[in-house]
């Protein structure tokens, strides 16, 4: 696998991902593969017009693309677009003041999703501990060492997250989260 350069989300792309329904649709396409707006609407309890609108917003910002060979008439099939997988958030200081609430909303929605995953963990572990792993730890690092640790983590995640034809037979999608914050601020 070739090395991937990190890509920072600009305000428009960040705004596209700061909507709960768009995130659900994008996650569904990532996990389950191509779908139509009708299929997504039925699965997510939304009207087809609503899902169509949000799919177009995801397409406009480069997150998904239409599959022309599967689309016929009004039925359009969508898939995750190829592109950078290492998407980085801007810091609040890198954004104009009017764009900072979008970053806060993006983070709020993400934390809600992560909290839901965290709550599902005990049952997933009980069901199949070979597919539910957790680790808690503490390290002592300088800011430079922490940056090196984070970059190594991202490289490892990318190494074991191939796309398309590079996916190993029998591979399953797995939610992986890394949270790191200073422990001496408790």
Secondary structure, DSSP 8 states (H G I E B T S, - for coil): ------EE--HHHHHHHSSHHHHHHHHHHHHH--EEHHHHHHHHT--HHHHHHHHHHHHHTTSEEE-TTT-BTTB-EEEE--S-S-EE---GGGS-GGGHHHHHHHHHHHHHHHHHHHHHHHHHHHH-TTS-----------HHHHHHHHHHHHHHHHHT---GGGS-TT------------STT-
